[in-house]
Amino acid sequence: MNVIKKDGSIQNLNIEKIQTSIINASNDINFSLNSSDIKDISNEIITVLNKIRKDNTSTYELVGITIKSLIKLGFRDIAKSYFSHNLI
């Protein structure tokens, strides 16, 4: 799956980048995620993406899916932190 970036460029989806952003957001609020949490969140994001998209998605859509996945899995505070990182 490809991601259409904010500048219009297209890149392959890199789940590790999303995981790093989630970890950074959790660190900002002094919350530790374990590897199982990261795996569960990543799997939820991929599941949602596969349900609604088969080819391309946008950075904006990916941020929204990530936030919804975090909230669904009980990580509301991390979702808020992640959102604030992506306003820039």
The first five atom37 places (N, CA, C, CB, O) and aatype in JSON, in Angstrom:
{
  "aatype": [12, 2, 19, 9, 11, 11, 3, 7, 15, 9, 5, 2, 10, 2, 9, 6, 11, 9, 5, 16, 15, 9, 9, 2, 0, 15, 2, 3, 9, 2, 13, 15, 10, 2, 15, 15, 3, 9, 11, 3, 9, 15, 2, 6, 9, 9, 16, 19, 10, 2, 11, 9, 1, 11, 3, 2, 16, 15, 16, 18, 6, 10, 19, 7, 9, 16, 9, 11, 15, 10, 9, 11, 10, 7, 13, 1, 3, 9, 0, 11, 15, 18, 13, 15, 8, 2, 10, 9],
  "atom_mask": [
    [1, 1, 1, 1, 1],
    [1, 1, 1, 1, 1],
    [1, 1, 1, 1, 1],
    [1, 1, 1, 1, 1],
    [1, 1, 1, 1, 1],
    [1, 1, 1, 1, 1],
    [1, 1, 1, 1, 1],
    [1, 1, 1, 0, 1],
    [1, 1, 1, 1, 1],
    [1, 1, 1, 1, 1],
    [1, 1, 1, 1, 1],
    [1, 1, 1, 1, 1],
    [1, 1, 1, 1, 1],
    [1, 1, 1, 1, 1],
    [1, 1, 1, 1, 1],
    [1, 1, 1, 1, 1],
    [1, 1, 1, 1, 1],
    [1, 1, 1, 1, 1],
    [1, 1, 1, 1, 1],
    [1, 1, 1, 1, 1],
    [1, 1, 1, 1, 1],
    [1, 1, 1, 1, 1],
    [1, 1, 1, 1, 1],
    [1, 1, 1, 1, 1],
    [1, 1, 1, 1, 1],
    [1, 1, 1, 1, 1],
    [1, 1, 1, 1, 1],
    [1, 1, 1, 1, 1],
    [1, 1, 1, 1, 1],
    [1, 1, 1, 1, 1],
    [1, 1, 1, 1, 1],
    [1, 1, 1, 1, 1],
    [1, 1, 1, 1, 1],
    [1, 1, 1, 1, 1],
    [1, 1, 1, 1, 1],
    [1, 1, 1, 1, 1],
    [1, 1, 1, 1, 1],
    [1, 1, 1, 1, 1],
    [1, 1, 1, 1, 1],
    [1, 1, 1, 1, 1],
    [1, 1, 1, 1, 1],
    [1, 1, 1, 1, 1],
    [1, 1, 1, 1, 1],
    [1, 1, 1, 1, 1],
    [1, 1, 1, 1, 1],
    [1, 1, 1, 1, 1],
    [1, 1, 1, 1, 1],
    [1, 1, 1, 1, 1],
    [1, 1, 1, 1, 1],
    [1, 1, 1, 1, 1],
    [1, 1, 1, 1, 1],
    [1, 1, 1, 1, 1],
    [1, 1, 1, 1, 1],
    [1, 1, 1, 1, 1],
    [1, 1, 1, 1, 1],
    [1, 1, 1, 1, 1],
    [1, 1, 1, 1, 1],
    [1, 1, 1, 1, 1],
    [1, 1, 1, 1, 1],
    [1, 1, 1, 1, 1],
    [1, 1, 1, 1, 1],
    [1, 1, 1, 1, 1],
    [1, 1, 1, 1, 1],
    [1, 1, 1, 0, 1],
    [1, 1, 1, 1, 1],
    [1, 1, 1, 1, 1],
    [1, 1, 1, 1, 1],
    [1, 1, 1, 1, 1],
    [1, 1, 1, 1, 1],
    [1, 1, 1, 1, 1],
    [1, 1, 1, 1, 1],
    [1, 1, 1, 1, 1],
    [1, 1, 1, 1, 1],
    [1, 1, 1, 0, 1],
    [1, 1, 1, 1, 1],
    [1, 1, 1, 1, 1],
    [1, 1, 1, 1, 1],
    [1, 1, 1, 1, 1],
    [1, 1, 1, 1, 1],
    [1, 1, 1, 1, 1],
    [1, 1, 1, 1, 1],
    [1, 1, 1, 1, 1],
    [1, 1, 1, 1, 1],
    [1, 1, 1, 1, 1],
    [1, 1, 1, 1, 1],
    [1, 1, 1, 1, 1],
    [1, 1, 1, 1, 1],
    [1, 1, 1, 1, 1]
  ],
  "atom_positions": [
    [[0.85, -1.18, 0.0], [0.0, 0.0, 0.0], [0.89, 1.23, 0.0], [-0.97, 0.0, 1.22], [1.95, 1.26, 0.63]],
    [[0.45, 2.25, -0.71], [1.18, 3.5, -0.79], [0.5, 4.59, 0.03], [1.31, 3.94, -2.24], [-0.7, 4.55, 0.27]],
    [[1.31, 5.55, 0.45], [0.81, 6.7, 1.2], [1.1, 7.95, 0.38], [1.47, 6.79, 2.63], [2.23, 8.19, -0.04]],
    [[0.06, 8.74, 0.16], [0.22, 10.02, -0.52], [0.56, 11.04, 0.57], [-1.08, 10.44, -1.33], [-0.26, 11.35, 1.43]],
    [[1.78, 11.54, 0.51], [2.28, 12.44, 1.55], [1.69, 13.84, 1.39], [3.82, 12.51, 1.5], [1.07, 14.15, 0.36]],
    [[1.87, 14.67, 2.4], [1.34, 16.04, 2.39], [1.85, 16.85, 1.21], [1.7, 16.74, 3.68], [1.14, 17.72, 0.7]],
    [[3.08, 16.57, 0.76], [3.65, 17.32, -0.36], [3.28, 16.73, -1.72], [5.16, 17.37, -0.23], [3.73, 17.21, -2.75]],
    [[2.45, 15.68, -1.71], [2.0, 15.06, -2.95], [2.84, 13.88, -3.4], [0.0, 0.0, 0.0], [2.45, 13.17, -4.33]],
    [[3.98, 13.66, -2.78], [4.81, 12.52, -3.14], [4.15, 11.23, -2.66], [6.23, 12.66, -2.55], [3.3, 11.24, -1.77]],
    [[4.55, 10.13, -3.25], [3.99, 8.82, -2.9], [5.11, 7.93, -2.38], [3.27, 8.16, -4.13], [6.17, 7.81, -2.99]],
    [[4.85, 7.31, -1.22], [5.82, 6.4, -0.62], [5.11, 5.12, -0.19], [6.53, 7.06, 0.59], [3.9, 5.11, 0.04]],
    [[5.87, 4.05, -0.1], [5.32, 2.81, 0.44], [4.97, 3.01, 1.91], [6.31, 1.64, 0.27], [5.67, 3.71, 2.64]],
    [[3.88, 2.39, 2.34], [3.5, 2.44, 3.75], [4.61, 1.8, 4.58], [2.13, 1.71, 4.0], [5.05, 0.68, 4.29]],
    [[5.05, 2.51, 5.59], [6.09, 2.02, 6.48], [5.53, 2.03, 7.9], [7.4, 2.89, 6.38], [5.53, 3.06, 8.57]],
    [[5.06, 0.87, 8.35], [4.41, 0.77, 9.66], [5.39, 1.11, 10.78], [3.84, -0.63, 9.88], [4.98, 1.55, 11.86]],
    [[6.69, 0.91, 10.54], [7.68, 1.25, 11.57], [7.7, 2.74, 11.86], [9.08, 0.79, 11.13], [7.92, 3.15, 13.0]],
    [[7.46, 3.57, 10.84], [7.4, 5.02, 11.07], [6.21, 5.37, 11.97], [7.29, 5.78, 9.72], [6.33, 6.21, 12.86]],
    [[5.1, 4.72, 11.73], [3.91, 4.95, 12.55], [4.17, 4.49, 13.98], [2.67, 4.22, 11.97], [3.82, 5.18, 14.94]],
    [[4.79, 3.33, 14.12], [5.11, 2.81, 15.45], [6.03, 3.78, 16.2], [5.77, 1.43, 15.34], [5.83, 4.03, 17.39]],
    [[7.02, 4.31, 15.52], [7.94, 5.26, 16.15], [7.19, 6.51, 16.6], [9.06, 5.64, 15.18], [7.45, 7.03, 17.69]],
    [[6.28, 7.0, 15.77], [5.49, 8.18, 16.14], [4.62, 7.91, 17.36], [4.61, 8.63, 14.96], [4.47, 8.77, 18.23]],
    [[4.04, 6.72, 17.41], [3.2, 6.34, 18.56], [4.06, 6.24, 19.83], [2.48, 4.99, 18.29], [3.66, 6.72, 20.89]],
    [[5.21, 5.63, 19.71], [6.12, 5.52, 20.86], [6.55, 6.9, 21.34], [7.36, 4.67, 20.5], [6.59, 7.16, 22.54]],
    [[6.88, 7.79, 20.4], [7.26, 9.15, 20.78], [6.12, 9.88, 21.48], [7.7, 9.95, 19.54], [6.34, 10.58, 22.46]],
    [[4.9, 9.7, 20.98], [3.73, 10.33, 21.61], [3.53, 9.79, 23.02], [2.46, 10.1, 20.77], [3.19, 10.54, 23.94]],
    [[3.73, 8.48, 23.2], [3.57, 7.9, 24.54], [4.68, 8.36, 25.48], [3.55, 6.36, 24.46], [4.43, 8.62, 26.66]],
    [[5.89, 8.47, 24.96], [7.0, 8.96, 25.78], [6.77, 10.4, 26.24], [8.32, 8.87, 25.01], [7.15, 10.77, 27.35]],
    [[6.15, 11.19, 25.38], [5.88, 12.59, 25.73], [4.96, 12.73, 26.93], [5.28, 13.31, 24.54], [5.01, 13.74, 27.64]],
    [[4.13, 11.73, 27.16], [3.23, 11.78, 28.32], [3.68, 10.8, 29.41], [1.79, 11.46, 27.89], [2.91, 10.46, 30.31]],
    [[4.94, 10.35, 29.3], [5.54, 9.44, 30.29], [4.74, 8.16, 30.47], [5.66, 10.14, 31.62], [4.53, 7.7, 31.59]],
    [[4.31, 7.59, 29.35], [3.59, 6.32, 29.36], [4.4, 5.32, 28.56], [2.14, 6.48, 28.78], [4.81, 5.6, 27.44]],
    [[4.63, 4.15, 29.14], [5.41, 3.12, 28.46], [4.5, 2.12, 27.78], [6.34, 2.41, 29.45], [3.62, 1.53, 28.4]],
    [[4.73, 1.94, 26.5], [4.04, 0.89, 25.75], [4.97, -0.31, 25.65], [3.61, 1.38, 24.32], [6.17, -0.15, 25.43]],
    [[4.42, -1.5, 25.82], [5.24, -2.69, 25.63], [5.1, -3.17, 24.18], [4.83, -3.82, 26.62], [4.28, -2.65, 23.43]],
    [[5.9, -4.15, 23.81], [5.9, -4.62, 22.42], [4.56, -5.2, 22.01], [6.99, -5.66, 22.22], [4.17, -5.1, 20.85]],
    [[3.85, -5.79, 22.95], [2.52, -6.33, 22.67], [1.53, -5.21, 22.34], [2.01, -7.15, 23.87], [0.71, -5.35, 21.43]],
    [[1.61, -4.11, 23.09], [0.76, -2.95, 22.81], [1.02, -2.42, 21.4], [1.0, -1.84, 23.85], [0.08, -2.17, 20.64]],
    [[2.29, -2.25, 21.07], [2.67, -1.74, 19.75], [2.16, -2.66, 18.65], [4.2, -1.57, 19.64], [1.65, -2.2, 17.63]],
    [[2.3, -3.96, 18.87], [1.83, -4.94, 17.88], [0.32, -4.85, 17.72], [2.25, -6.37, 18.3], [-0.18, -4.85, 16.59]],
    [[-0.41, -4.77, 18.83], [-1.88, -4.68, 18.77], [-2.33, -3.42, 18.04], [-2.47, -4.7, 20.19], [-3.24, -3.46, 17.21]],
    [[-1.69, -2.3, 18.35], [-2.04, -1.04, 17.7], [-1.74, -1.12, 16.2], [-1.27, 0.15, 18.34], [-2.57, -0.73, 15.37]],
    [[-0.58, -1.62, 15.86], [-0.19, -1.75, 14.45], [-1.15, -2.65, 13.69], [1.23, -2.29, 14.33], [-1.56, -2.33, 12.57]],
    [[-1.5, -3.78, 14.3], [-2.43, -4.7, 13.65], [-3.8, -4.06, 13.43], [-2.59, -5.97, 14.49], [-4.42, -4.27, 12.39]],
    [[-4.25, -3.27, 14.39], [-5.54, -2.58, 14.25], [-5.48, -1.58, 13.1], [-5.92, -1.86, 15.57], [-6.42, -1.5, 12.3]],
    [[-4.41, -0.84, 13.0], [-4.25, 0.14, 11.92], [-4.27, -0.56, 10.57], [-2.93, 0.94, 12.09], [-4.98, -0.13, 9.65]],
    [[-3.51, -1.63, 10.44], [-3.44, -2.38, 9.18], [-4.8, -2.98, 8.84], [-2.38, -3.49, 9.26], [-5.21, -2.96, 7.68]],
    [[-5.5, -3.52, 9.83], [-6.83, -4.1, 9.61], [-7.79, -3.06, 9.06], [-7.38, -4.7, 10.9], [-8.5, -3.32, 8.09]],
    [[-7.82, -1.9, 9.68], [-8.71, -0.83, 9.22], [-8.33, -0.38, 7.81], [-8.68, 0.38, 10.19], [-9.2, -0.21, 6.95]],
    [[-7.05, -0.19, 7.57], [-6.6, 0.21, 6.23], [-7.01, -0.8, 5.17], [-5.09, 0.39, 6.22], [-7.47, -0.42, 4.1]],
    [[-6.85, -2.07, 5.47], [-7.21, -3.11, 4.5], [-8.71, -3.17, 4.25], [-6.72, -4.45, 4.98], [-9.14, -3.58, 3.17]],
    [[-9.5, -2.78, 5.24], [-10.96, -2.77, 5.05], [-11.41, -1.62, 4.17], [-11.66, -2.68, 6.39], [-12.32, -1.78, 3.36]],
    [[-10.77, -0.46, 4.31], [-11.27, 0.71, 3.59], [-10.45, 1.07, 2.35], [-11.3, 1.89, 4.5], [-10.94, 1.79, 1.48]],
    [[-9.23, 0.59, 2.26], [-8.36, 0.91, 1.13], [-7.64, -0.35, 0.67], [-7.34, 2.01, 1.5], [-7.27, -1.2, 1.48]],
    [[-7.44, -0.44, -0.62], [-6.67, -1.56, -1.16], [-5.37, -1.08, -1.81], [-7.5, -2.34, -2.17], [-4.45, -1.88, -2.01]],
    [[-5.29, 0.21, -2.13], [-4.11, 0.68, -2.84], [-3.45, 1.87, -2.15], [-4.48, 1.05, -4.25], [-2.42, 1.71, -1.49]],
    [[-4.02, 3.05, -2.28], [-3.41, 4.26, -1.73], [-4.22, 4.83, -0.58], [-3.23, 5.31, -2.81], [-5.45, 4.71, -0.55]],
    [[-3.53, 5.45, 0.34], [-4.16, 6.21, 1.41], [-3.39, 7.52, 1.54], [-4.17, 5.41, 2.77], [-2.31, 7.67, 0.97]],
    [[-3.92, 8.45, 2.28], [-3.22, 9.72, 2.48], [-2.65, 9.78, 3.9], [-4.18, 10.92, 2.23], [-3.05, 9.04, 4.79]],
    [[-1.72, 10.68, 4.07], [-1.17, 10.91, 5.39], [-2.27, 11.3, 6.37], [-0.09, 12.0, 5.35], [-2.29, 10.84, 7.51]],
    [[-3.19, 12.15, 5.91], [-4.29, 12.61, 6.77], [-5.17, 11.45, 7.21], [-5.14, 13.67, 6.05], [-5.54, 11.34, 8.38]],
    [[-5.5, 10.57, 6.27], [-6.33, 9.41, 6.59], [-5.6, 8.49, 7.56], [-6.72, 8.65, 5.32], [-6.2, 7.96, 8.5]],
    [[-4.32, 8.3, 7.34], [-3.51, 7.44, 8.2], [-3.45, 7.98, 9.63], [-2.1, 7.3, 7.63], [-3.51, 7.21, 10.58]],
    [[-3.32, 9.28, 9.78], [-3.33, 9.9, 11.11], [-4.67, 9.65, 11.78], [-3.04, 11.42, 11.02], [-4.72, 9.28, 12.96]],
    [[-5.76, 9.85, 11.05], [-7.09, 9.62, 11.61], [-7.31, 8.18, 12.03], [0.0, 0.0, 0.0], [-7.86, 7.92, 13.1]],
    [[-6.87, 7.25, 11.2], [-7.01, 5.83, 11.52], [-6.17, 5.48, 12.75], [-6.59, 4.95, 10.32], [-6.61, 4.72, 13.61]],
    [[-4.98, 6.03, 12.84], [-4.12, 5.78, 13.99], [-4.76, 6.3, 15.27], [-2.74, 6.43, 13.78], [-4.75, 5.6, 16.29]],
    [[-5.3, 7.49, 15.23], [-5.95, 8.07, 16.41], [-7.15, 7.23, 16.83], [-6.38, 9.52, 16.14], [-7.32, 6.93, 18.01]],
    [[-7.99, 6.85, 15.86], [-9.16, 6.02, 16.18], [-8.73, 4.67, 16.75], [-10.03, 5.81, 14.93], [-9.36, 4.16, 17.68]],
    [[-7.67, 4.09, 16.21], [-7.18, 2.8, 16.69], [-6.67, 2.91, 18.13], [-6.07, 2.27, 15.78], [-6.94, 2.05, 18.96]],
    [[-5.94, 3.98, 18.41], [-5.45, 4.19, 19.77], [-6.6, 4.32, 20.76], [-4.56, 5.45, 19.84], [-6.58, 3.72, 21.84]],
    [[-7.61, 5.09, 20.39], [-8.77, 5.27, 21.27], [-9.5, 3.95, 21.45], [-9.73, 6.33, 20.71], [-9.87, 3.59, 22.57]],
    [[-9.71, 3.22, 20.36], [-10.43, 1.94, 20.42], [-9.74, 0.97, 21.37], [-10.53, 1.32, 19.02], [-10.4, 0.22, 22.09]],
    [[-8.41, 0.99, 21.37], [-7.65, 0.05, 22.2], [-7.37, 0.58, 23.61], [-6.34, -0.29, 21.51], [-6.64, -0.05, 24.37]],
    [[-7.95, 1.73, 23.94], [-7.84, 2.24, 25.31], [-6.68, 3.18, 25.57], [0.0, 0.0, 0.0], [-6.33, 3.43, 26.72]],
    [[-6.07, 3.69, 24.52], [-4.92, 4.58, 24.67], [-5.3, 6.03, 24.32], [-3.76, 4.11, 23.78], [-4.66, 6.67, 23.49]],
    [[-6.35, 6.52, 24.95], [-6.88, 7.86, 24.65], [-5.84, 8.96, 24.87], [-8.12, 8.14, 25.51], [-5.73, 9.87, 24.04]],
    [[-5.09, 8.89, 25.95], [-4.1, 9.93, 26.23], [-2.98, 9.93, 25.19], [-3.51, 9.75, 27.63], [-2.48, 10.99, 24.8]],
    [[-2.58, 8.75, 24.74], [-1.57, 8.68, 23.68], [-2.16, 9.22, 22.38], [-1.08, 7.21, 23.48], [-1.45, 9.88, 21.62]],
    [[-3.43, 8.95, 22.13], [-4.09, 9.49, 20.93], [-4.05, 11.01, 20.93], [-5.55, 8.99, 20.84], [-3.8, 11.63, 19.9]],
    [[-4.29, 11.62, 22.08], [-4.24, 13.09, 22.19], [-2.83, 13.6, 21.91], [-4.71, 13.55, 23.59], [-2.65, 14.58, 21.19]],
    [[-1.85, 12.93, 22.47], [-0.46, 13.33, 22.25], [-0.07, 13.14, 20.79], [0.47, 12.51, 23.16], [0.58, 14.0, 20.2]],
    [[-0.48, 12.03, 20.2], [-0.2, 11.75, 18.79], [-0.83, 12.82, 17.9], [-0.71, 10.34, 18.39], [-0.21, 13.3, 16.95]],
    [[-2.07, 13.18, 18.21], [-2.77, 14.21, 17.45], [-2.01, 15.53, 17.5], [-4.2, 14.39, 17.99], [-1.85, 16.2, 16.48]],
    [[-1.56, 15.91, 18.69], [-0.86, 17.19, 18.82], [0.44, 17.2, 18.02], [-0.58, 17.5, 20.3], [0.86, 18.25, 17.53]],
    [[1.1, 16.05, 17.89], [2.32, 15.93, 17.09], [2.02, 16.14, 15.61], [2.98, 14.57, 17.31], [2.86, 16.65, 14.87]],
    [[0.84, 15.74, 15.18], [0.51, 15.76, 13.76], [-0.21, 17.03, 13.32], [-0.34, 14.58, 13.43], [-0.63, 17.13, 12.17]],
    [[-0.35, 17.99, 14.21], [-0.92, 19.28, 13.83], [0.08, 20.13, 13.07], [-1.4, 20.03, 15.07], [-0.29, 21.03, 12.32]],
    [[1.33, 19.84, 13.27], [2.41, 20.64, 12.67], [2.56, 20.32, 11.21], [3.74, 20.42, 13.4], [3.41, 20.89, 10.53]]
  ]
}
